[in-house]
Amino acid sequence: MTKEKHITRYGLEQGQGYTFKGWRLCITRNGVRFVRYFSDLKYGGAENALQQAVAMRESMLAELQAADADRTEIFNRYRRLGNES
């Protein structure tokens, strides 16, 4: 797997094994931070979880590049994605 900007492999170990394995997307703009985790289990494996993280990163960065982009509004909208279920 190639190194992806703003995306890191993340595993939370507790007890005898991992309680979470996946990818962490973290974007910070002018002191405002967005963090989202993409679980291998939820997305059917490490590669699929990474693809989801990359897709969200690309979409967010495209929106953030607009001159009049409101980073707080964009980050809040992406935080709500996936929380409807």
C-alpha positions as CSV (number, residue, x, y, z in Angstrom):
1,M,0.0,0.0,0.0
2,T,1.2,3.5,-0.8
3,K,1.6,6.2,1.8
4,E,-1.4,8.5,1.7
5,K,-1.3,12.1,3.0
6,H,-3.7,12.7,5.9
7,I,-4.3,9.0,6.3
8,T,-2.6,6.7,8.8
9,R,-3.0,3.0,9.7
10,Y,-4.5,2.8,13.2
11,G,-5.0,-0.1,15.6
12,L,-6.3,0.1,19.2
13,E,-5.1,-2.9,21.2
14,Q,-6.8,-3.8,24.4
15,G,-6.3,-7.1,26.3
16,Q,-5.4,-10.1,24.2
17,G,-6.2,-8.6,20.7
18,Y,-7.2,-5.5,18.8
19,T,-10.5,-3.8,19.5
20,F,-10.1,-1.6,16.3
21,K,-8.1,-2.0,13.2
22,G,-8.5,0.5,10.3
23,W,-7.5,3.8,8.9
24,R,-7.6,7.3,10.4
25,L,-8.3,10.3,8.3
26,C,-7.1,13.6,9.9
27,I,-7.3,17.0,8.3
28,T,-6.6,20.3,10.1
29,R,-7.2,23.7,8.7
30,N,-6.5,26.9,10.7
31,G,-6.8,25.1,14.0
32,V,-10.0,23.2,13.2
33,R,-9.5,19.5,13.1
34,F,-11.5,16.7,11.4
35,V,-10.9,13.1,12.3
36,R,-12.7,10.0,11.0
37,Y,-11.9,6.3,11.4
38,F,-12.5,3.7,8.8
39,S,-12.8,0.2,10.3
40,D,-11.5,-2.8,8.4
41,L,-14.4,-4.8,9.8
42,K,-17.1,-2.3,8.7
43,Y,-15.7,-1.9,5.2
44,G,-14.8,-5.5,4.6
45,G,-11.0,-5.3,4.9
46,A,-8.1,-3.0,5.0
47,E,-8.0,-2.2,1.3
48,N,-11.8,-1.3,1.1
49,A,-11.5,0.8,4.3
50,L,-8.5,2.7,2.8
51,Q,-10.4,3.3,-0.4
52,Q,-13.3,4.9,1.6
53,A,-10.8,7.1,3.5
54,V,-9.1,8.2,0.3
55,A,-12.5,9.0,-1.3
56,M,-13.6,11.1,1.6
57,R,-10.2,12.9,1.8
58,E,-10.4,13.8,-1.9
59,S,-13.9,15.1,-1.7
60,M,-13.2,17.2,1.4
61,L,-10.0,18.7,0.0
62,A,-11.8,19.6,-3.2
63,E,-14.4,21.5,-1.2
64,L,-11.8,23.1,1.1
65,Q,-9.9,24.6,-1.8
66,A,-12.7,26.9,-2.7
67,A,-11.8,30.5,-1.8
68,D,-15.0,31.0,0.2
69,A,-14.9,27.6,1.9
70,D,-16.2,27.5,5.5
71,R,-14.0,24.7,7.0
72,T,-16.2,24.4,10.1
73,E,-19.3,23.9,8.0
74,I,-17.6,21.4,5.7
75,F,-16.1,19.4,8.6
76,N,-19.4,19.3,10.5
77,R,-21.2,18.0,7.4
78,Y,-18.7,15.2,6.9
79,R,-18.9,14.4,10.6
80,R,-22.6,13.7,10.2
81,L,-22.0,11.4,7.2
82,G,-22.4,7.8,8.3
83,N,-24.0,8.8,11.6
84,E,-27.5,8.6,10.3
85,S,-27.7,4.8,10.7
